[in-house]
């Protein structure tokens, strides 16, 4: 969506867009993350969701409207509450 011009289209609609890059979280490894019961890569998922919550929350704290694109559906569990928490 970014490569297709989402930022430019939002700007044309009057939004001030601050794109701070793609977050891939390569520094977080699942190499030694054995399952816990049915949970696969629980430590990796925890670290990524914490990083997303910090990033999204940081934007919300500045009064910005964070938009997350892509990723696993479980990321919304941390990005939405962090927006609420930091926007108070």
N, CA and C atoms as a LAMMPS dump frame, in Angstrom:
ITEM: TIMESTEP
0
ITEM: NUMBER OF ATOMS
264
ITEM: BOX BOUNDS ff ff ff
-5.0000000000000000e+02 5.0000000000000000e+02
-5.0000000000000000e+02 5.0000000000000000e+02
-5.0000000000000000e+02 5.0000000000000000e+02
ITEM: ATOMS id mol type element x y z
1 1 1 N 0.817 -1.18 0
2 1 2 C 0 0 0
3 1 3 C 0.867 1.252 0
4 2 1 N 1.953 1.194 0.74
5 2 2 C 2.868 2.335 0.759
6 2 3 C 3.49 2.513 -0.616
7 3 1 N 3.938 1.408 -1.203
8 3 2 C 4.544 1.474 -2.538
9 3 3 C 3.55 1.934 -3.598
10 4 1 N 2.272 1.733 -3.345
11 4 2 C 1.237 2.148 -4.296
12 4 3 C 0.843 3.613 -4.122
13 5 1 N 1.472 4.305 -3.161
14 5 2 C 1.237 5.737 -3.02
15 5 3 C 0.258 6.142 -1.935
16 6 1 N 0.065 5.308 -0.924
17 6 2 C -0.883 5.632 0.141
18 6 3 C -0.557 6.969 0.809
19 7 1 N 0.709 7.2 1.133
20 7 2 C 1.095 8.454 1.796
21 7 3 C 0.719 9.667 0.961
22 8 1 N 1.01 9.604 -0.322
23 8 2 C 0.707 10.722 -1.214
24 8 3 C -0.809 10.939 -1.33
25 9 1 N -1.554 9.848 -1.386
26 9 2 C -3.008 9.966 -1.5
27 9 3 C -3.617 10.58 -0.242
28 10 1 N -3.109 10.188 0.92
29 10 2 C -3.603 10.775 2.162
30 10 3 C -3.243 12.251 2.252
31 11 1 N -2.051 12.602 1.782
32 11 2 C -1.633 14.008 1.758
33 11 3 C -2.564 14.818 0.861
34 12 1 N -2.906 14.265 -0.288
35 12 2 C -3.827 14.945 -1.207
36 12 3 C -5.204 15.163 -0.582
37 13 1 N -5.573 14.312 0.365
38 13 2 C -6.859 14.452 1.058
39 13 3 C -6.779 15.426 2.228
40 14 1 N -5.594 16.005 2.444
41 14 2 C -5.435 16.994 3.504
42 14 3 C -4.815 16.49 4.793
43 15 1 N -4.418 15.234 4.835
44 15 2 C -3.784 14.681 6.037
45 15 3 C -2.296 15.002 6.04
46 16 1 N -1.754 15.264 7.212
47 16 2 C -0.311 15.41 7.358
48 16 3 C 0.234 14.014 7.644
49 17 1 N 1.037 13.492 6.742
50 17 2 C 1.521 12.12 6.846
51 17 3 C 2.976 12.112 7.3
52 18 1 N 3.25 11.312 8.333
53 18 2 C 4.62 11.094 8.796
54 18 3 C 4.881 9.594 8.717
55 19 1 N 5.579 9.183 7.676
56 19 2 C 5.883 7.763 7.489
57 19 3 C 7.273 7.508 8.045
58 20 1 N 7.358 6.701 9.073
59 20 2 C 8.666 6.455 9.689
60 20 3 C 9.273 5.12 9.287
61 21 1 N 8.899 4.641 8.126
62 21 2 C 9.541 3.457 7.57
63 21 3 C 8.828 2.165 7.878
64 22 1 N 9.291 1.137 7.217
65 22 2 C 8.765 -0.204 7.421
66 22 3 C 9.456 -0.807 8.642
67 23 1 N 8.703 -1.415 9.495
68 23 2 C 9.26 -2.069 10.681
69 23 3 C 9.22 -3.573 10.453
70 24 1 N 10.373 -4.178 10.312
71 24 2 C 10.441 -5.611 10.04
72 24 3 C 10.82 -6.43 11.271
73 25 1 N 11.411 -5.795 12.262
74 25 2 C 11.794 -6.461 13.503
75 25 3 C 12.775 -7.609 13.276
76 26 1 N 13.728 -7.39 12.372
77 26 2 C 14.728 -8.423 12.096
78 26 3 C 15.593 -8.741 13.315
79 27 1 N 15.731 -7.768 14.212
80 27 2 C 16.591 -7.987 15.376
81 27 3 C 15.969 -8.948 16.386
82 28 1 N 14.708 -9.279 16.201
83 28 2 C 14.03 -10.214 17.092
84 28 3 C 14.004 -11.572 16.409
85 29 1 N 14.615 -12.564 17.051
86 29 2 C 14.772 -13.876 16.427
87 29 3 C 13.88 -14.929 17.065
88 30 1 N 13.393 -15.83 16.228
89 30 2 C 12.595 -16.957 16.711
90 30 3 C 13.411 -18.245 16.724
91 31 1 N 14.719 -18.115 16.497
92 31 2 C 15.573 -19.304 16.368
93 31 3 C 15.485 -20.228 17.574
94 32 1 N 15.494 -19.67 18.766
95 32 2 C 15.449 -20.515 19.963
96 32 3 C 14.206 -20.169 20.781
97 33 1 N 13.051 -20.353 20.183
98 33 2 C 11.792 -20.028 20.835
99 33 3 C 10.858 -21.23 20.761
100 34 1 N 11.077 -22.207 21.63
101 34 2 C 10.246 -23.408 21.583
102 34 3 C 8.799 -23.104 21.962
103 35 1 N 7.881 -23.881 21.426
104 35 2 C 6.461 -23.68 21.745
105 35 3 C 6.178 -23.865 23.231
106 36 1 N 5.137 -23.209 23.684
107 36 2 C 4.599 -23.42 25.032
108 36 3 C 3.176 -23.932 24.816
109 37 1 N 2.988 -25.206 25.01
110 37 2 C 1.691 -25.802 24.717
111 37 3 C 1.379 -25.634 23.235
112 38 1 N 0.249 -25.009 22.92
113 38 2 C -0.146 -24.78 21.531
114 38 3 C 0.427 -23.486 20.965
115 39 1 N 1.053 -22.682 21.81
116 39 2 C 1.587 -21.395 21.375
117 39 3 C 2.898 -21.571 20.626
118 40 1 N 2.952 -21.078 19.405
119 40 2 C 4.176 -21.139 18.608
120 40 3 C 4.886 -19.796 18.673
121 41 1 N 6.187 -19.817 18.878
122 41 2 C 7.017 -18.607 18.963
123 41 3 C 6.474 -17.585 19.963
124 42 1 N 6.137 -18.008 21.176
125 42 2 C 5.507 -17.076 22.121
126 42 3 C 6.403 -15.906 22.521
127 43 1 N 7.7 -16.131 22.637
128 43 2 C 8.613 -15.054 23.025
129 43 3 C 8.781 -14.044 21.891
130 44 1 N 8.868 -14.554 20.669
131 44 2 C 8.962 -13.687 19.503
132 44 3 C 7.706 -12.813 19.39
133 45 1 N 6.547 -13.439 19.506
134 45 2 C 5.287 -12.697 19.407
135 45 3 C 5.225 -11.634 20.499
136 46 1 N 5.645 -11.989 21.692
137 46 2 C 5.637 -11.037 22.803
138 46 3 C 6.541 -9.837 22.522
139 47 1 N 7.752 -10.1 22.044
140 47 2 C 8.695 -9.01 21.77
141 47 3 C 8.201 -8.106 20.647
142 48 1 N 7.643 -8.692 19.595
143 48 2 C 7.152 -7.893 18.47
144 48 3 C 5.955 -7.055 18.905
145 49 1 N 5.019 -7.647 19.645
146 49 2 C 3.854 -6.88 20.071
147 49 3 C 4.239 -5.754 21.027
148 50 1 N 5.226 -5.982 21.876
149 50 2 C 5.713 -4.906 22.748
150 50 3 C 6.321 -3.781 21.921
151 51 1 N 7.103 -4.127 20.906
152 51 2 C 7.722 -3.118 20.043
153 51 3 C 6.663 -2.334 19.275
154 52 1 N 5.647 -3.016 18.78
155 52 2 C 4.56 -2.335 18.067
156 52 3 C 3.81 -1.413 19.024
157 53 1 N 3.515 -1.882 20.221
158 53 2 C 2.804 -1.052 21.205
159 53 3 C 3.597 0.203 21.537
160 54 1 N 4.916 0.076 21.687
161 54 2 C 5.753 1.251 21.98
162 54 3 C 5.731 2.239 20.819
163 55 1 N 5.854 1.727 19.6
164 55 2 C 5.876 2.593 18.42
165 55 3 C 4.538 3.286 18.223
166 56 1 N 3.463 2.52 18.255
167 56 2 C 2.122 3.079 18.072
168 56 3 C 1.802 4.041 19.216
169 57 1 N 2.117 3.629 20.424
170 57 2 C 1.855 4.48 21.588
171 57 3 C 2.623 5.787 21.534
172 58 1 N 3.842 5.741 21.027
173 58 2 C 4.644 6.961 20.892
174 58 3 C 3.998 7.964 19.959
175 59 1 N 3.436 7.474 18.859
176 59 2 C 2.741 8.36 17.923
177 59 3 C 1.46 8.907 18.559
178 60 1 N 0.713 8.053 19.242
179 60 2 C -0.532 8.483 19.884
180 60 3 C -0.246 9.533 20.956
181 61 1 N 0.846 9.347 21.682
182 61 2 C 1.213 10.288 22.746
183 61 3 C 1.492 11.675 22.182
184 62 1 N 1.969 11.74 20.939
185 62 2 C 2.241 13.02 20.287
186 62 3 C 0.988 13.595 19.634
187 63 1 N -0.154 12.926 19.814
188 63 2 C -1.399 13.401 19.243
189 63 3 C -1.598 13.005 17.792
190 64 1 N -0.788 12.098 17.31
191 64 2 C -0.9 11.636 15.931
192 64 3 C -1.854 10.444 15.861
193 65 1 N -2.379 10.187 14.672
194 65 2 C -3.238 9.031 14.437
195 65 3 C -2.392 7.92 13.838
196 66 1 N -2.013 6.922 14.642
197 66 2 C -1.181 5.835 14.123
198 66 3 C -1.98 4.925 13.189
199 67 1 N -1.352 4.519 12.11
200 67 2 C -1.942 3.566 11.18
201 67 3 C -0.947 2.435 10.999
202 68 1 N -1.365 1.22 11.271
203 68 2 C -0.503 0.063 11.067
204 68 3 C -1.021 -0.716 9.873
205 69 1 N -0.111 -1.095 8.996
206 69 2 C -0.468 -1.855 7.799
207 69 3 C 0.258 -3.191 7.827
208 70 1 N -0.457 -4.241 7.531
209 70 2 C 0.157 -5.561 7.457
210 70 3 C 0.4 -6.155 8.826
211 71 1 N 1.092 -7.265 8.824
212 71 2 C 1.394 -7.941 10.078
213 71 3 C 0.319 -8.944 10.45
214 72 1 N 0.558 -9.607 11.514
215 72 2 C -0.346 -10.625 12.022
216 72 3 C -1.554 -9.967 12.686
217 73 1 N -2.692 -10.616 12.623
218 73 2 C -3.905 -10.058 13.23
219 73 3 C -3.768 -9.841 14.73
220 74 1 N -2.87 -10.563 15.379
221 74 2 C -2.719 -10.413 16.825
222 74 3 C -2.085 -9.08 17.215
223 75 1 N -1.488 -8.381 16.262
224 75 2 C -0.868 -7.097 16.583
225 75 3 C -1.885 -6.063 17.036
226 76 1 N -3.111 -6.178 16.58
227 76 2 C -4.139 -5.219 16.982
228 76 3 C -4.397 -5.296 18.481
229 77 1 N -4.103 -6.42 19.083
230 77 2 C -4.303 -6.569 20.53
231 77 3 C -3.461 -5.58 21.316
232 78 1 N -2.344 -5.147 20.759
233 78 2 C -1.462 -4.23 21.471
234 78 3 C -1.454 -2.833 20.868
235 79 1 N -1.697 -2.703 19.574
236 79 2 C -1.672 -1.37 18.984
237 79 3 C -2.899 -0.561 19.372
238 80 1 N -4.072 -1.171 19.419
239 80 2 C -5.29 -0.443 19.778
240 80 3 C -5.273 0 21.244
241 81 1 N -4.974 -0.886 22.195
242 81 2 C -4.924 -0.426 23.592
243 81 3 C -3.846 0.632 23.829
244 82 1 N -2.719 0.551 23.131
245 82 2 C -1.674 1.547 23.353
246 82 3 C -2.14 2.906 22.866
247 83 1 N -2.929 2.954 21.791
248 83 2 C -3.498 4.231 21.33
249 83 3 C -4.398 4.821 22.411
250 84 1 N -5.238 3.988 22.972
251 84 2 C -6.147 4.457 24.03
252 84 3 C -5.36 4.941 25.235
253 85 1 N -4.393 4.179 25.664
254 85 2 C -3.618 4.517 26.857
255 85 3 C -2.855 5.824 26.68
256 86 1 N -2.155 5.979 25.567
257 86 2 C -1.305 7.138 25.363
258 86 3 C -2.067 8.386 24.93
259 87 1 N -3.301 8.241 24.49
260 87 2 C -4.033 9.408 24.013
261 87 3 C -4.834 10.099 25.111
262 88 1 N -4.721 9.606 26.311
263 88 2 C -5.477 10.21 27.444
264 88 3 C -4.911 11.561 27.814
